Amino acid sequence: MSFFHRAGLEAWATRRSNDFGVDVFAVHPDGLMIVQCKRNSTENKVGRPTIQQFKGVVEEQNAHRGYIITTSTFTEEAIASTALTDKIMLVAMDDLVRWHAEPPAF
């Protein structure tokens, strides 16, 4: 397990298998945050099934917020499914580039 400390945020990466579809856990003052990373080619968008599965993981882990991060983008169906909850945030490649220039406040 790797631990990271930044601005009071404690985070750790999960093992490559049996990770419940989670790549990173982080403890935030508001609660547990979980991250799933998808390394996809530009034309291979993340779809609704990934979002639906991740929603279940967020609920099972009783997470405050879940992030799906991809090197690609998301399908319209994935975006619509995400809009049904305030617990999931989608982060596409353009967002990653923007975050590199100006990190978001968590």
Rosetta blueprint (number, residue, H / E / L):
1 M L
2 S L
3 F E
4 F E
5 H E
6 R E
7 A L
8 G L
9 L E
10 E E
11 A E
12 W E
13 A E
14 T L
15 R L
16 R L
17 S L
18 N L
19 D L
20 F L
21 G L
22 V L
23 D L
24 V E
25 F E
26 A E
27 V E
28 H E
29 P L
30 D L
31 G E
32 L E
33 M E
34 I E
35 V E
36 Q E
37 C E
38 K E
39 R L
40 N L
41 S L
42 T L
43 E L
44 N L
45 K L
46 V E
47 G L
48 R H
49 P H
50 T H
51 I H
52 Q H
53 Q H
54 F H
55 K H
56 G H
57 V H
58 V H
59 E H
60 E H
61 Q L
62 N L
63 A L
64 H L
65 R E
66 G E
67 Y E
68 I E
69 I E
70 T E
71 T L
72 S L
73 T L
74 F E
75 T L
76 E H
77 E H
78 A H
79 I H
80 A H
81 S H
82 T H
83 A L
84 L L
85 T L
86 D L
87 K L
88 I E
89 M E
90 L E
91 V E
92 A L
93 M H
94 D H
95 D H
96 L H
97 V H
98 R H
99 W H
100 H H
101 A H
102 E L
103 P L
104 P L
105 A L
106 F L
